[in-house]
């Protein structure tokens, strides 16, 4: 899996830096390397899978401390 560096993002609600990206679209399952795909990254708490439907007001990030979803 390719890692993308995202600058530090702070939660606008609680100020925490424990923020993860919400990834939209149809994730694939890597049967050759279980856990090395988007499902594995979500299980580890690195990302949140947002589903296939993206709305104009869909959040891009979620705070792991307070649960607030927000756009940057």
N, CA, C and O atoms as CSV, one atom per row, in Angstrom:
chain,resi,resn,atom,element,x,y,z
A,1,UNK,N,N,0.835,-1.160,0.000
A,1,UNK,CA,C,0.000,0.000,0.000
A,1,UNK,C,C,0.888,1.233,0.000
A,1,UNK,O,O,1.880,1.294,0.726
A,2,UNK,N,N,0.532,2.197,-0.804
A,2,UNK,CA,C,1.293,3.429,-0.898
A,2,UNK,C,C,0.872,4.380,0.222
A,2,UNK,O,O,-0.321,4.609,0.423
A,3,UNK,N,N,1.817,4.922,0.933
A,3,UNK,CA,C,1.507,5.863,2.013
A,3,UNK,C,C,1.550,7.285,1.482
A,3,UNK,O,O,2.424,7.649,0.696
A,4,UNK,N,N,0.609,8.062,1.919
A,4,UNK,CA,C,0.534,9.464,1.529
A,4,UNK,C,C,0.765,10.305,2.771
A,4,UNK,O,O,0.129,10.091,3.802
A,5,UNK,N,N,1.675,11.260,2.669
A,5,UNK,CA,C,1.936,12.147,3.802
A,5,UNK,C,C,0.914,13.279,3.788
A,5,UNK,O,O,0.775,14.006,2.804
A,6,UNK,N,N,0.212,13.406,4.893
A,6,UNK,CA,C,-0.766,14.478,5.050
A,6,UNK,C,C,-0.266,15.376,6.168
A,6,UNK,O,O,0.116,14.887,7.231
A,7,UNK,N,N,-0.265,16.699,5.939
A,7,UNK,CA,C,0.175,17.584,7.012
A,7,UNK,C,C,-0.722,17.426,8.243
A,7,UNK,O,O,-1.876,17.016,8.117
A,8,UNK,N,N,-0.210,17.742,9.408
A,8,UNK,CA,C,-0.961,17.602,10.650
A,8,UNK,C,C,-2.266,18.383,10.564
A,8,UNK,O,O,-2.277,19.561,10.206
A,9,UNK,N,N,-3.344,17.724,10.892
A,9,UNK,CA,C,-4.663,18.342,10.851
A,9,UNK,C,C,-5.231,18.295,12.262
A,9,UNK,O,O,-5.146,17.271,12.939
A,10,UNK,N,N,-5.798,19.383,12.692
A,10,UNK,CA,C,-6.356,19.492,14.034
A,10,UNK,C,C,-7.874,19.523,13.952
A,10,UNK,O,O,-8.441,20.133,13.045
A,11,UNK,N,N,-8.524,18.871,14.890
A,11,UNK,CA,C,-9.981,18.835,14.948
A,11,UNK,C,C,-10.520,20.220,15.300
A,11,UNK,O,O,-10.083,20.814,16.286
A,12,UNK,N,N,-11.468,20.748,14.508
A,12,UNK,CA,C,-12.027,22.063,14.820
A,12,UNK,C,C,-12.941,22.039,16.050
A,12,UNK,O,O,-13.235,23.086,16.627
A,13,UNK,N,N,-13.383,20.855,16.446
A,13,UNK,CA,C,-14.295,20.724,17.595
A,13,UNK,C,C,-13.541,20.666,18.926
A,13,UNK,O,O,-13.847,21.424,19.847
A,14,UNK,N,N,-12.554,19.767,19.027
A,14,UNK,CA,C,-11.877,19.557,20.315
A,14,UNK,C,C,-10.393,19.924,20.292
A,14,UNK,O,O,-9.754,19.960,21.344
A,15,UNK,N,N,-9.830,20.200,19.101
A,15,UNK,CA,C,-8.429,20.592,18.998
A,15,UNK,C,C,-7.440,19.441,18.987
A,15,UNK,O,O,-6.230,19.667,18.996
A,16,UNK,N,N,-7.936,18.206,18.968
A,16,UNK,CA,C,-7.061,17.033,18.972
A,16,UNK,C,C,-6.354,16.878,17.631
A,16,UNK,O,O,-6.873,17.282,16.590
A,17,UNK,N,N,-5.172,16.292,17.671
A,17,UNK,CA,C,-4.431,15.977,16.456
A,17,UNK,C,C,-4.647,14.538,16.006
A,17,UNK,O,O,-4.027,14.089,15.042
A,18,UNK,N,N,-5.524,13.814,16.698
A,18,UNK,CA,C,-5.811,12.408,16.360
A,18,UNK,C,C,-6.891,12.374,15.290
A,18,UNK,O,O,-8.036,12.009,15.553
A,19,UNK,N,N,-6.506,12.761,14.079
A,19,UNK,CA,C,-7.444,12.884,12.968
A,19,UNK,C,C,-7.058,11.895,11.869
A,19,UNK,O,O,-5.881,11.745,11.542
A,20,UNK,N,N,-8.069,11.218,11.301
A,20,UNK,CA,C,-7.822,10.285,10.202
A,20,UNK,C,C,-8.598,10.733,8.967
A,20,UNK,O,O,-9.613,11.421,9.069
A,21,UNK,N,N,-8.103,10.331,7.803
A,21,UNK,CA,C,-8.764,10.643,6.541
A,21,UNK,C,C,-9.928,9.683,6.317
A,21,UNK,O,O,-9.880,8.518,6.712
A,22,UNK,N,N,-10.973,10.197,5.675
A,22,UNK,CA,C,-12.092,9.363,5.248
A,22,UNK,C,C,-11.883,9.091,3.760
A,22,UNK,O,O,-11.789,10.021,2.959
A,23,UNK,N,N,-11.813,7.817,3.400
A,23,UNK,CA,C,-11.546,7.409,2.021
A,23,UNK,C,C,-12.857,6.948,1.386
A,23,UNK,O,O,-13.539,6.071,1.916
A,24,UNK,N,N,-13.200,7.544,0.253
A,24,UNK,CA,C,-14.425,7.200,-0.455
A,24,UNK,C,C,-14.110,6.361,-1.689
A,24,UNK,O,O,-13.001,6.415,-2.222
A,25,UNK,N,N,-15.089,5.590,-2.133
A,25,UNK,CA,C,-14.933,4.746,-3.310
A,25,UNK,C,C,-15.018,3.278,-2.931
A,25,UNK,O,O,-15.124,2.938,-1.752
A,26,UNK,N,N,-14.973,2.421,-3.920
A,26,UNK,CA,C,-15.074,0.985,-3.689
A,26,UNK,C,C,-13.698,0.428,-3.345
A,26,UNK,O,O,-12.824,0.368,-4.210
A,27,UNK,N,N,-13.493,0.017,-2.089
A,27,UNK,CA,C,-12.190,-0.546,-1.720
A,27,UNK,C,C,-12.034,-1.962,-2.264
A,27,UNK,O,O,-13.020,-2.675,-2.450
A,28,UNK,N,N,-10.816,-2.355,-2.513
A,28,UNK,CA,C,-10.565,-3.718,-2.976
A,28,UNK,C,C,-9.956,-4.510,-1.833
A,28,UNK,O,O,-9.363,-3.946,-0.914
A,29,UNK,N,N,-10.108,-5.802,-1.903
A,29,UNK,CA,C,-9.525,-6.683,-0.889
A,29,UNK,C,C,-8.329,-7.384,-1.501
A,29,UNK,O,O,-8.456,-8.041,-2.534
A,30,UNK,N,N,-7.178,-7.254,-0.881
A,30,UNK,CA,C,-5.952,-7.875,-1.363
A,30,UNK,C,C,-5.867,-9.280,-0.769
A,30,UNK,O,O,-5.446,-9.452,0.375
A,31,UNK,N,N,-6.262,-10.272,-1.542
A,31,UNK,CA,C,-6.305,-11.648,-1.048
A,31,UNK,C,C,-4.912,-12.240,-0.867
A,31,UNK,O,O,-4.734,-13.175,-0.087
A,32,UNK,N,N,-3.916,-11.701,-1.584
A,32,UNK,CA,C,-2.542,-12.188,-1.458
A,32,UNK,C,C,-1.898,-11.742,-0.139
A,32,UNK,O,O,-1.075,-12.457,0.433
A,33,UNK,N,N,-2.279,-10.561,0.329
A,33,UNK,CA,C,-1.703,-10.001,1.558
A,33,UNK,C,C,-2.834,-9.470,2.435
A,33,UNK,O,O,-3.074,-8.263,2.467
A,34,UNK,N,N,-3.528,-10.356,3.144
A,34,UNK,CA,C,-4.627,-9.889,3.999
A,34,UNK,C,C,-4.158,-8.855,5.011
A,34,UNK,O,O,-3.094,-8.993,5.615
A,35,UNK,N,N,-4.961,-7.828,5.184
A,35,UNK,CA,C,-4.614,-6.766,6.126
A,35,UNK,C,C,-3.752,-5.678,5.531
A,35,UNK,O,O,-3.500,-4.668,6.188
A,36,UNK,N,N,-3.287,-5.859,4.287
A,36,UNK,CA,C,-2.436,-4.868,3.633
A,36,UNK,C,C,-3.241,-4.067,2.604
A,36,UNK,O,O,-2.694,-3.622,1.595
A,37,UNK,N,N,-4.525,-3.887,2.860
A,37,UNK,CA,C,-5.380,-3.150,1.951
A,37,UNK,C,C,-6.158,-2.101,2.745
A,37,UNK,O,O,-5.855,-1.871,3.916
A,38,UNK,N,N,-7.150,-1.464,2.132
A,38,UNK,CA,C,-7.907,-0.427,2.821
A,38,UNK,C,C,-8.701,-0.979,3.995
A,38,UNK,O,O,-8.879,-0.290,5.000
A,39,UNK,N,N,-9.179,-2.215,3.880
A,39,UNK,CA,C,-9.900,-2.826,5.003
A,39,UNK,C,C,-8.966,-2.985,6.206
A,39,UNK,O,O,-9.356,-2.727,7.345
A,40,UNK,N,N,-7.743,-3.409,5.940
A,40,UNK,CA,C,-6.756,-3.561,7.008
A,40,UNK,C,C,-6.393,-2.229,7.638
A,40,UNK,O,O,-6.244,-2.128,8.855
A,41,UNK,N,N,-6.249,-1.200,6.797
A,41,UNK,CA,C,-5.930,0.137,7.314
A,41,UNK,C,C,-7.064,0.669,8.182
A,41,UNK,O,O,-6.823,1.349,9.179
A,42,UNK,N,N,-8.309,0.355,7.798
A,42,UNK,CA,C,-9.438,0.792,8.615
A,42,UNK,C,C,-9.468,0.041,9.950
A,42,UNK,O,O,-9.717,0.639,10.996
A,43,UNK,N,N,-9.215,-1.257,9.909
A,43,UNK,CA,C,-9.201,-2.041,11.152
A,43,UNK,C,C,-8.146,-1.528,12.128
A,43,UNK,O,O,-8.350,-1.548,13.341
A,44,UNK,N,N,-7.009,-1.066,11.587
A,44,UNK,CA,C,-5.924,-0.545,12.421
A,44,UNK,C,C,-6.189,0.886,12.892
A,44,UNK,O,O,-5.448,1.419,13.717
A,45,UNK,N,N,-7.254,1.508,12.360
A,45,UNK,CA,C,-7.590,2.868,12.767
A,45,UNK,C,C,-6.833,3.947,12.035
A,45,UNK,O,O,-6.794,5.090,12.492
A,46,UNK,N,N,-6.218,3.608,10.887
A,46,UNK,CA,C,-5.453,4.591,10.118
A,46,UNK,C,C,-6.338,5.437,9.218
A,46,UNK,O,O,-6.011,6.590,8.939
A,47,UNK,N,N,-7.451,4.882,8.761
A,47,UNK,CA,C,-8.395,5.576,7.891
A,47,UNK,C,C,-9.806,5.163,8.280
A,47,UNK,O,O,-9.999,4.262,9.096
A,48,UNK,N,N,-10.792,5.834,7.685
A,48,UNK,CA,C,-12.185,5.429,7.794
A,48,UNK,C,C,-12.708,5.268,6.365
A,48,UNK,O,O,-12.479,6.132,5.518
A,49,UNK,N,N,-13.403,4.176,6.101
A,49,UNK,CA,C,-14.007,3.978,4.790
A,49,UNK,C,C,-15.343,4.703,4.772
A,49,UNK,O,O,-16.204,4.461,5.617
A,50,UNK,N,N,-15.508,5.597,3.795
A,50,UNK,CA,C,-16.690,6.454,3.738
A,50,UNK,C,C,-17.791,5.960,2.829
A,50,UNK,O,O,-18.851,6.581,2.755
A,51,UNK,N,N,-17.567,4.853,2.132
A,51,UNK,CA,C,-18.580,4.333,1.221
A,51,UNK,C,C,-18.381,4.816,-0.201
A,51,UNK,O,O,-17.404,5.498,-0.511
A,52,UNK,N,N,-19.306,4.460,-1.050
A,52,UNK,CA,C,-19.180,4.756,-2.479
A,52,UNK,C,C,-19.814,6.083,-2.875
A,52,UNK,O,O,-19.419,6.681,-3.875
A,53,UNK,N,N,-20.774,6.542,-2.115
A,53,UNK,CA,C,-21.496,7.767,-2.471
A,53,UNK,C,C,-20.872,8.970,-1.776
A,53,UNK,O,O,-20.793,9.032,-0.549
A,54,UNK,N,N,-20.435,9.913,-2.582
A,54,UNK,CA,C,-19.833,11.130,-2.053
A,54,UNK,C,C,-20.808,12.268,-2.307
A,54,UNK,O,O,-21.211,12.512,-3.444
A,55,UNK,N,N,-21.180,12.959,-1.245
A,55,UNK,CA,C,-22.065,14.115,-1.354
A,55,UNK,C,C,-21.237,15.379,-1.233
A,55,UNK,O,O,-20.093,15.340,-0.781
A,56,UNK,N,N,-21.807,16.481,-1.632
A,56,UNK,CA,C,-21.087,17.747,-1.579
A,56,UNK,C,C,-20.662,18.108,-0.148
A,56,UNK,O,O,-19.621,18.731,0.060
A,57,UNK,N,N,-21.474,17.711,0.824
A,57,UNK,CA,C,-21.165,18.048,2.217
A,57,UNK,C,C,-20.507,16.890,2.981
A,57,UNK,O,O,-20.454,16.915,4.210
A,58,UNK,N,N,-20.011,15.885,2.265
A,58,UNK,CA,C,-19.344,14.745,2.914
A,58,UNK,C,C,-18.051,15.198,3.592
A,58,UNK,O,O,-17.320,16.042,3.073
A,59,UNK,N,N,-17.791,14.625,4.749
A,59,UNK,CA,C,-16.576,14.956,5.502
A,59,UNK,C,C,-15.357,14.304,4.863
A,59,UNK,O,O,-15.459,13.234,4.264
A,60,UNK,N,N,-14.208,14.954,4.994
A,60,UNK,CA,C,-12.942,14.416,4.503
A,60,UNK,C,C,-12.118,13.786,5.618
A,60,UNK,O,O,-11.252,12.947,5.369
A,61,UNK,N,N,-12.402,14.205,6.859
A,61,UNK,CA,C,-11.622,13.767,8.008
A,61,UNK,C,C,-12.537,13.462,9.181
A,61,UNK,O,O,-13.655,13.972,9.257
A,62,UNK,N,N,-12.052,12.613,10.109
A,62,UNK,CA,C,-12.786,12.286,11.338
A,62,UNK,C,C,-11.809,12.335,12.500
A,62,UNK,O,O,-10.694,11.820,12.417
A,63,UNK,N,N,-12.246,12.965,13.586
A,63,UNK,CA,C,-11.447,13.029,14.803
A,63,UNK,C,C,-11.647,11.728,15.578
A,63,UNK,O,O,-12.780,11.325,15.844
A,64,UNK,N,N,-10.558,11.082,15.934
A,64,UNK,CA,C,-10.634,9.846,16.702
A,64,UNK,C,C,-10.924,10.118,18.177
A,64,UNK,O,O,-11.321,9.206,18.902
A,65,UNK,N,N,-10.733,11.342,18.626
A,65,UNK,CA,C,-10.979,11.675,20.026
A,65,UNK,C,C,-12.462,11.951,20.296
A,65,UNK,O,O,-13.045,11.387,21.222
A,66,UNK,N,N,-13.072,12.834,19.471
A,66,UNK,CA,C,-14.461,13.225,19.743
A,66,UNK,C,C,-15.448,12.667,18.718
A,66,UNK,O,O,-16.657,12.730,18.938
A,67,UNK,N,N,-14.950,12.113,17.587
A,67,UNK,CA,C,-15.826,11.530,16.577
A,67,UNK,C,C,-16.375,12.507,15.559
A,67,UNK,O,O,-17.134,12.106,14.678
A,68,UNK,N,N,-16.015,13.774,15.651
A,68,UNK,CA,C,-16.505,14.806,14.736
A,68,UNK,C,C,-15.943,14.582,13.332
A,68,UNK,O,O,-14.735,14.418,13.159
A,69,UNK,N,N,-16.838,14.575,12.322
A,69,UNK,CA,C,-16.427,14.532,10.922
A,69,UNK,C,C,-16.390,15.961,10.402
A,69,UNK,O,O,-17.253,16.768,10.745
A,70,UNK,N,N,-15.399,16.279,9.577
A,70,UNK,CA,C,-15.293,17.646,9.082
A,70,UNK,C,C,-14.551,17.682,7.754
A,70,UNK,O,O,-13.857,16.738,7.375
A,71,UNK,N,N,-14.723,18.818,7.053
A,71,UNK,CA,C,-13.983,19.084,5.818
A,71,UNK,C,C,-12.822,20.004,6.171
A,71,UNK,O,O,-12.877,20.761,7.140
A,72,UNK,N,N,-11.797,19.922,5.382
A,72,UNK,CA,C,-10.648,20.790,5.616
A,72,UNK,C,C,-10.753,22.004,4.748
A,72,UNK,O,O,-9.880,22.871,4.791
